[in-house]
Amino acid sequence: MAKVEFKYPAEVARRKIEEFAETKCYPFERKVLNNGLLWKYAFTTGEENETVVNVYLKADGTTTSVYVEKGNPVILEELIGDCWKPSREFSVVGIDEAGKGDYFGPLVIAAAGVTPMQEIKLKAAGVADSKNIDDKSVIEIAKRIAVLCSHDVVVIGPEKYNELYSKFGNLNRLLAWGHARALENVLKKGEFKVAISDKFSRKDELRSTLFQKGKEIELIEKPRAEAEVCVATASIIARATFLNRLQKLSKACGVKLPKGATHILDVAKKLVEKVGKEQLGKYAKLHFKTTDKVLG
């Protein structure tokens, strides 16, 4: 079921939820549990079974999340539409990547085109900053995203990554190319005014790499861009794709390849023992310092 973060003080959240129920003519019961840190709302929505919505609070009284425990998750979409407004009145594209800091596996760049109405649906589907979501949930949310908005994924497997890294000679240039390609592909699927990306370079790498359609819209690059629903959506797509590809590579070589770039030396050595040092580039990004330690 979907889980959504709100940033309302407790009493404001209570008022909004109860006003929402009254507006929709949903009779409800409220129970306060866990020393006031959990409010459990049971709505009667006309379904055969009631819908139960949990509201979790921080100790200081601010609301952290709303979660549909059982019943119809559409009620959460209705609640968001009533309590939370889209950040913009026009459609935008978010771009983000996964695998950049991982020794094993591909580099994945995703772009997601989001309309104002889709932004509400994506929030209801559980879209949030992927750094705060576990791997299993990321994969599940990505499946929901796939049918909600237009998107594109650029997957650069380890072998191609190593080839392109040698060609570009710089990770930021490679990232810029992947971002520009994913963005261009999404722009072919709809009308969008703005693209938003995390700022990954001090130089104007991305802007100077844009393809034809990308040059025709406004590009916003900023730190912590995952606060934007469109970028958080792209981030989840990219991370889910990375996790799936990493699992496939693990099956292919018979070694469970971990995420990250620390505490992986033993696994890298085990991989080389099994497939040979000349095959390492099929599974790993060779410019990482780990490669010298493995092959040295």
C-alpha positions as CSV (number, residue, x, y, z in Angstrom):
1,M,0.0,0.0,0.0
2,A,1.1,3.6,-0.6
3,K,2.7,5.8,2.0
4,V,3.0,9.5,1.7
5,E,4.9,12.2,3.7
6,F,3.1,15.3,4.8
7,K,4.6,18.2,6.7
8,Y,1.6,19.4,8.6
9,P,1.5,20.0,12.4
10,A,-0.6,17.3,14.1
11,E,-3.7,19.4,14.6
12,V,-3.7,20.8,11.0
13,A,-3.4,17.2,9.7
14,R,-6.3,16.1,11.9
15,R,-8.4,19.0,10.7
16,K,-7.6,18.4,7.0
17,I,-8.3,14.7,7.2
18,E,-11.6,15.1,9.0
19,E,-12.7,17.9,6.7
20,F,-11.8,15.7,3.8
21,A,-14.0,12.9,5.2
22,E,-16.9,15.2,5.8
23,T,-16.6,16.7,2.2
24,K,-16.6,13.2,0.7
25,C,-19.4,12.0,3.1
26,Y,-17.2,9.3,4.5
27,P,-18.2,8.4,8.0
28,F,-15.1,7.6,10.1
29,E,-13.8,6.6,13.5
30,R,-10.5,7.8,14.9
31,K,-8.3,5.9,17.5
32,V,-5.2,7.4,19.1
33,L,-2.5,4.8,19.8
34,N,1.2,4.6,20.7
35,N,1.1,7.5,23.2
36,G,-0.5,9.8,20.6
37,L,2.1,9.0,17.8
38,L,-0.4,6.9,15.7
39,W,-3.8,8.0,14.6
40,K,-5.9,5.3,13.0
41,Y,-8.8,6.4,10.9
42,A,-11.4,3.9,9.7
43,F,-13.4,5.3,6.8
44,T,-16.6,3.9,5.5
45,T,-16.3,4.6,1.8
46,G,-19.2,2.5,0.4
47,E,-16.8,-0.5,-0.2
48,E,-17.6,-3.8,1.3
49,N,-14.7,-3.5,3.6
50,E,-13.7,-0.3,5.4
51,T,-10.6,1.6,4.5
52,V,-8.1,2.2,7.3
53,V,-5.7,5.1,7.1
54,N,-2.8,5.4,9.6
55,V,-1.3,8.8,10.4
56,Y,2.2,8.6,12.0
57,L,3.5,11.5,14.0
58,K,6.9,12.6,15.1
59,A,7.5,13.0,18.9
60,D,7.4,16.8,18.4
61,G,3.9,16.6,17.0
62,T,4.5,17.1,13.3
63,T,3.0,14.6,10.8
64,T,5.5,12.3,9.1
65,S,3.4,10.0,6.9
66,V,0.0,8.8,5.9
67,Y,-0.4,5.2,5.1
68,V,-3.3,3.1,3.7
69,E,-3.2,0.0,5.9
70,K,-6.1,-1.8,4.2
71,G,-8.9,-1.1,1.8
72,N,-9.0,1.1,-1.2
73,P,-5.7,3.0,-1.8
74,V,-7.5,5.4,-4.1
75,I,-8.7,7.2,-1.0
76,L,-5.1,8.3,-0.4
77,E,-5.1,9.8,-3.9
78,E,-8.3,11.7,-3.1
79,L,-6.8,12.8,0.2
80,I,-3.7,14.2,-1.5
81,G,-5.7,15.9,-4.1
82,D,-7.7,17.6,-1.3
83,C,-4.8,18.5,1.0
84,W,-1.8,18.9,-1.2
85,K,-1.5,20.9,-4.5
86,P,0.9,20.2,-7.4
87,S,4.0,22.2,-7.3
88,R,3.3,23.7,-10.8
89,E,0.4,24.2,-13.2
90,F,2.3,22.8,-16.1
91,S,4.0,19.5,-17.1
92,V,7.7,19.0,-16.2
93,V,10.4,16.4,-16.7
94,G,12.6,15.1,-13.9
95,I,16.0,13.4,-14.5
96,D,18.1,11.4,-12.1
97,E,20.6,8.5,-12.1
98,A,21.6,5.4,-10.1
99,G,24.8,3.4,-10.0
100,K,27.2,6.3,-10.2
101,G,28.9,5.4,-7.0
102,D,28.6,1.6,-7.3
103,Y,31.6,-0.4,-8.3
104,F,29.5,-3.2,-9.8
105,G,26.6,-2.9,-12.2
106,P,25.5,-0.3,-14.8
107,L,25.0,3.4,-14.7
108,V,21.3,4.1,-15.2
109,I,19.8,7.5,-16.1
110,A,16.0,7.9,-16.0
111,A,13.7,10.8,-17.1
112,A,10.1,11.1,-16.1
113,G,7.5,13.4,-17.6
114,V,4.9,14.5,-15.1
115,T,1.7,16.5,-15.4
116,P,0.1,18.2,-12.4
117,M,-2.6,15.5,-12.1
118,Q,0.0,12.8,-12.4
119,E,2.0,14.4,-9.6
120,I,-0.9,13.8,-7.2
121,K,-1.2,10.2,-8.4
122,L,2.6,9.6,-8.1
123,K,2.5,10.9,-4.5
124,A,-0.3,8.5,-3.7
125,A,1.7,5.7,-5.3
126,G,4.5,6.4,-2.7
127,V,6.9,8.5,-4.7
128,A,9.4,10.3,-2.4
129,D,13.1,10.8,-2.0
130,S,14.4,7.3,-2.9
131,K,17.2,7.6,-0.3
132,N,14.5,7.2,2.3
133,I,12.9,4.1,0.7
134,D,14.2,0.5,1.0
135,D,15.1,-1.5,-2.1
136,K,12.0,-3.7,-2.0
137,S,9.7,-0.7,-1.8
138,V,11.6,1.0,-4.6
139,I,11.0,-1.9,-7.0
140,E,7.3,-2.0,-6.1
141,I,6.8,1.8,-6.5
142,A,8.6,1.7,-9.8
143,K,6.0,-0.8,-11.1
144,R,3.2,1.7,-10.2
145,I,5.1,4.5,-11.8
146,A,5.4,2.6,-15.1
147,V,1.7,2.9,-15.8
148,L,1.3,6.5,-14.4
149,C,3.6,8.7,-16.5
150,S,5.8,8.8,-19.6
151,H,9.4,7.9,-18.9
152,D,12.6,6.8,-20.5
153,V,15.6,4.8,-19.1
154,V,19.2,4.9,-20.4
155,V,21.1,1.9,-19.2
156,I,24.9,1.9,-19.7
157,G,26.2,-1.6,-18.8
158,P,29.7,-2.0,-17.3
159,E,31.3,-2.9,-20.6
160,K,29.8,0.1,-22.4
161,Y,30.4,2.3,-19.4
162,N,34.1,1.5,-19.4
163,E,34.3,2.2,-23.2
164,L,32.5,5.5,-22.9
165,Y,34.4,6.5,-19.8
166,S,37.6,6.1,-21.7
167,K,36.1,8.1,-24.6
168,F,34.7,11.0,-22.4
169,G,37.6,10.9,-19.9
170,N,35.3,12.4,-17.3
171,L,32.3,11.0,-15.4
172,N,30.3,14.2,-15.5
173,R,30.5,14.3,-19.3
174,L,29.2,10.8,-19.4
175,L,26.4,11.7,-16.9
176,A,25.5,14.8,-19.0
177,W,25.2,12.7,-22.1
178,G,23.0,10.1,-20.4
179,H,20.8,12.9,-18.9
180,A,20.4,14.6,-22.2
181,R,19.6,11.4,-24.0
182,A,16.9,10.3,-21.5
183,L,15.4,13.8,-21.5
184,E,15.3,14.0,-25.3
185,N,13.5,10.6,-25.4
186,V,10.8,11.8,-23.0
187,L,10.3,15.1,-24.8
188,K,9.3,13.1,-27.8
189,K,6.4,11.7,-25.8
190,G,4.6,14.8,-24.7
191,E,4.6,18.6,-24.2
192,F,6.8,19.8,-21.4
193,K,8.0,23.3,-20.5
194,V,10.7,22.6,-17.9
195,A,13.2,19.9,-17.1
196,I,14.7,19.5,-13.6
197,S,17.9,17.7,-12.7
198,D,20.2,17.4,-9.7
199,K,23.2,19.6,-10.2
200,F,26.1,17.2,-10.6
201,S,28.8,19.5,-12.0
202,R,30.0,23.1,-11.4
203,K,30.4,23.5,-15.2
204,D,27.5,23.8,-17.6
205,E,28.0,20.1,-18.7
206,L,24.4,19.2,-19.1
207,R,23.2,22.3,-20.8
208,S,25.9,22.2,-23.4
209,T,25.1,18.5,-24.1
210,L,21.4,18.8,-24.7
211,F,19.9,17.5,-27.9
212,Q,17.4,19.4,-30.2
213,K,14.2,19.3,-28.1
214,G,16.1,19.7,-24.9
215,K,17.5,23.0,-26.1
216,E,13.9,24.3,-26.6
217,I,12.8,24.1,-22.9
218,E,13.9,25.6,-19.6
219,L,16.5,23.5,-17.7
220,I,16.7,23.8,-13.9
221,E,19.7,22.3,-12.2
222,K,19.8,22.4,-8.4
223,P,21.1,20.6,-5.4
224,R,18.7,18.1,-3.6
225,A,16.5,18.1,-6.7
226,E,14.8,14.9,-5.4
227,A,12.5,17.1,-3.3
228,E,10.7,17.6,-6.7
229,V,8.2,14.8,-7.4
230,C,9.3,14.6,-11.0
231,V,12.9,14.0,-10.0
232,A,12.0,11.6,-7.2
233,T,10.0,9.7,-9.8
234,A,13.0,9.5,-12.1
235,S,15.2,8.5,-9.2
236,I,13.0,5.6,-8.3
237,I,12.8,4.3,-11.9
238,A,16.6,4.5,-12.2
239,R,17.3,2.8,-8.9
240,A,14.8,0.0,-9.5
241,T,16.4,-0.6,-13.0
242,F,19.9,-0.6,-11.4
243,L,18.8,-3.2,-8.8
244,N,17.3,-5.5,-11.4
245,R,20.3,-5.3,-13.7
246,L,22.7,-5.9,-10.7
247,Q,20.7,-9.0,-9.9
248,K,21.0,-10.2,-13.5
249,L,24.7,-9.7,-13.5
250,S,25.0,-11.6,-10.2
251,K,23.2,-14.5,-11.7
252,A,25.3,-14.4,-14.8
253,C,28.6,-14.6,-13.0
254,G,27.5,-16.8,-10.1
255,V,28.6,-14.2,-7.5
256,K,26.3,-12.0,-5.5
257,L,27.5,-8.5,-6.5
258,P,26.9,-5.9,-3.7
259,K,25.9,-2.3,-4.1
260,G,28.2,0.5,-3.2
261,A,32.0,1.0,-3.4
262,T,33.1,0.1,0.1
263,H,33.7,-3.3,1.7
264,I,33.6,-4.9,-1.8
265,L,37.2,-5.9,-2.2
266,D,36.7,-9.6,-1.2
267,V,33.8,-10.0,-3.5
268,A,35.8,-8.4,-6.4
269,K,38.7,-10.8,-5.8
270,K,36.3,-13.7,-5.7
271,L,34.8,-12.6,-9.0
272,V,38.2,-12.4,-10.6
273,E,39.1,-15.9,-9.4
274,K,35.9,-17.2,-10.9
275,V,35.7,-15.4,-14.3
276,G,39.3,-14.2,-14.8
277,K,40.7,-10.7,-14.6
278,E,40.1,-10.0,-18.3
279,Q,36.3,-10.4,-17.6
280,L,36.1,-8.0,-14.7
281,G,35.1,-5.1,-17.0
282,K,31.8,-7.0,-17.8
283,Y,30.7,-6.5,-14.2
284,A,32.6,-3.5,-12.8
285,K,33.4,0.1,-13.5
286,L,37.2,-0.2,-14.0
287,H,38.2,3.4,-13.2
288,F,37.4,2.9,-9.5
289,K,40.4,2.5,-7.3
290,T,39.2,-0.9,-6.3
291,T,40.3,-2.3,-9.6
292,D,44.0,-1.6,-8.8
293,K,43.6,-3.3,-5.5
294,V,42.0,-6.4,-7.1
295,L,44.4,-6.7,-10.0
296,G,47.5,-5.4,-8.2
